[in-house]
Amino acid sequence: MLLRLPTSVSEAQTYLTDGALPIGGATLVWATWQRDGFPEQAMSLRDLPEANVLGRETLGAAVVLNRIDDRVPEVLHRAAASVGTGAVRRAATVGGNLVGSTLRCLLPAALVLDARATVLEADGVHETDLAELLAKNHLLLSLRWRRPLASAYRKLPGDPGGPPPLVVAAAVHAEGGGRSRLRVAVRDGYEVIGESTVLDAGTGVGEVLATLGRTDLGALPAAAREAVRGQVTGLLGG
Ligand SMILES: Cc1cc2nc3c(=O)[nH]c(=O)nc-3n(C[C@H](O)[C@H](O)[C@H](O)COP(=O)(O)OP(=O)(O)OC[C@H]3O[C@@H](n4cnc5c(N)ncnc54)[C@H](O)[C@@H]3O)c2cc1C
């Protein structure tokens, strides 16, 4: 297997067109490749500056999870810290987690930040939303979002060998005119549901919870609804 290490976007574009498969820390693909055979070419973005950004409003796809710190919003910082074991977090990347894994602990956090994805395709760099990123398995270069006023992340304890633990992420963004928007995303099993509601000055927590209860979040099992209630109440200071 030839490992490509592009240092510019145009170089990465050439390797992508040549059929190189993206690779992060190989925490998922290694076992599969050992079993089924290695691809001819793989491409790691670890030397590509555009995929290594880490700031208040941006995160590169090649950033290793244990490098994600409090420069990013709390919801994303905590999500990264909750993934697997220390050994996994030292190797696994943002791109591998979001695009390549089934658990995707970073996804609810990225959803409530309303993150946009910068992706590389054969014809160049594009910006898209998370739904399209996942549906089309694009090569992710980085995420960017608008800084929230506040955010929170909670992963409930899970049973070893059991279903994925419940995750609740929430964030509030200013919208102008004295309004803000609360976004909530829940991972229940392998499914992630995201909803949002506008907060006017003086909107009470009870009203917010009632509004969210009329969305798909209201159809979640009781324990998940209780976790959403706790998260929203904590975030809005109710
Ligand atoms: C012991 C253990 C515990 C774990 N626990 C959790 C957990 O609690 N929560 C959780 O969310 N996950 C968990 N995982 C899964 C973990 O998230 C993934 O192993 C990891 O995120 C994959 O990242 P990677 O960089 O190693 O990807 P790789 O193994 O390198 O790649 C995985 C896939 O992602 C694709 N890929 C890589 N980079 C990109 C990119 N930039 N753009 C598009 N596609 C790309 C690859 O082509 C491949 O298909 C666990 C894994 C292990 C082994």
The ligand as a Tripos MOL2 file, in Angstrom:
@<TRIPOS>MOLECULE
LIG
   53    58     1     0     0
SMALL
NO_CHARGES

@<TRIPOS>ATOM
      1 C1        -11.9630    0.5670   21.5440 C.3       1 LIG1
      2 C2        -12.7620    1.5470   20.7230 C.ar      1 LIG1
      3 C3        -13.7260    2.3330   21.3440 C.ar      1 LIG1
      4 C4        -14.4460    3.2820   20.6000 C.ar      1 LIG1
      5 N1        -15.3830    4.0620   21.2320 N.ar      1 LIG1
      6 C5        -16.0090    5.0210   20.5360 C.ar      1 LIG1
      7 C6        -16.8920    5.9260   21.1740 C.ar      1 LIG1
      8 O1        -17.1290    5.8810   22.3720 O.2       1 LIG1
      9 N2        -17.4820    6.8770   20.4110 N.ar      1 LIG1
     10 C7        -17.2470    6.9920   19.0560 C.ar      1 LIG1
     11 O2        -17.7800    7.8940   18.4200 O.2       1 LIG1
     12 N3        -16.4260    6.1500   18.4440 N.ar      1 LIG1
     13 C8        -15.7980    5.1740   19.1370 C.ar      1 LIG1
     14 N4        -14.9620    4.3410   18.4990 N.ar      1 LIG1
     15 C9        -14.8060    4.4510   17.0540 C.3       1 LIG1
     16 C10       -13.8590    5.6000   16.7670 C.3       1 LIG1
     17 O3        -14.6220    6.7660   16.7350 O.3       1 LIG1
     18 C11       -13.2150    5.3780   15.4390 C.3       1 LIG1
     19 O4        -12.3590    4.2530   15.5850 O.3       1 LIG1
     20 C12       -12.3970    6.5510   15.0060 C.3       1 LIG1
     21 O5        -13.0510    7.7660   15.1530 O.3       1 LIG1
     22 C13       -12.0050    6.4170   13.5670 C.3       1 LIG1
     23 O6        -11.0530    7.4330   13.3220 O.3       1 LIG1
     24 P1         -9.7420    7.1090   12.5480 P.3       1 LIG1
     25 O7         -9.0910    8.4070   12.2900 O.co2     1 LIG1
     26 O8         -8.9230    6.0630   13.2010 O.co2     1 LIG1
     27 O9        -10.3720    6.5230   11.1910 O.3       1 LIG1
     28 P2         -9.7550    5.4190   10.2150 P.3       1 LIG1
     29 O10        -9.8340    4.0670   10.8340 O.co2     1 LIG1
     30 O11        -8.4640    5.8670    9.6750 O.co2     1 LIG1
     31 O12       -10.8440    5.5330    9.0530 O.3       1 LIG1
     32 C14       -12.1780    5.1220    9.3070 C.3       1 LIG1
     33 C15       -13.0170    5.4750    8.0710 C.3       1 LIG1
     34 O13       -13.1170    6.8820    7.9750 O.3       1 LIG1
     35 C16       -12.7250    7.3100    6.6810 C.3       1 LIG1
     36 N5        -12.0490    8.5990    6.8280 N.ar      1 LIG1
     37 C17       -10.9590    8.9060    7.5610 C.ar      1 LIG1
     38 N6        -10.6720   10.2160    7.4630 N.ar      1 LIG1
     39 C18       -11.6010   10.7500    6.6340 C.ar      1 LIG1
     40 C19       -11.8500   12.0540    6.1280 C.ar      1 LIG1
     41 N7        -11.0720   13.0900    6.4300 N.pl3     1 LIG1
     42 N8        -12.9030   12.2500    5.3000 N.ar      1 LIG1
     43 C20       -13.6970   11.1980    4.9580 C.ar      1 LIG1
     44 N9        -13.5260    9.9470    5.4110 N.ar      1 LIG1
     45 C21       -12.4890    9.7240    6.2320 C.ar      1 LIG1
     46 C22       -11.7720    6.2150    6.1680 C.3       1 LIG1
     47 O14       -11.7380    6.1650    4.7610 O.3       1 LIG1
     48 C23       -12.4360    4.9870    6.7470 C.3       1 LIG1
     49 O15       -13.4950    4.5480    5.9440 O.3       1 LIG1
     50 C24       -14.2180    3.4020   19.2110 C.ar      1 LIG1
     51 C25       -13.2360    2.6120   18.5860 C.ar      1 LIG1
     52 C26       -12.5050    1.7070   19.3200 C.ar      1 LIG1
     53 C27       -11.4480    0.8880   18.6150 C.3       1 LIG1
@<TRIPOS>BOND
     1     1     2 1
     2     2     3 ar
     3     2    52 ar
     4     3     4 ar
     5     4     5 ar
     6     4    50 ar
     7     5     6 ar
     8     6     7 ar
     9     6    13 1
    10     7     8 2
    11     7     9 ar
    12     9    10 ar
    13    10    11 2
    14    10    12 ar
    15    12    13 ar
    16    13    14 ar
    17    14    15 1
    18    14    50 ar
    19    15    16 1
    20    16    17 1
    21    16    18 1
    22    18    19 1
    23    18    20 1
    24    20    21 1
    25    20    22 1
    26    22    23 1
    27    23    24 1
    28    24    25 2
    29    24    26 1
    30    24    27 1
    31    27    28 1
    32    28    29 2
    33    28    30 1
    34    28    31 1
    35    31    32 1
    36    32    33 1
    37    33    34 1
    38    33    48 1
    39    34    35 1
    40    35    36 1
    41    35    46 1
    42    36    37 ar
    43    36    45 ar
    44    37    38 ar
    45    38    39 ar
    46    39    40 ar
    47    39    45 ar
    48    40    41 1
    49    40    42 ar
    50    42    43 ar
    51    43    44 ar
    52    44    45 ar
    53    46    47 1
    54    46    48 1
    55    48    49 1
    56    50    51 ar
    57    51    52 ar
    58    52    53 1
@<TRIPOS>SUBSTRUCTURE
     1 LIG1         1 GROUP 0 **** ****
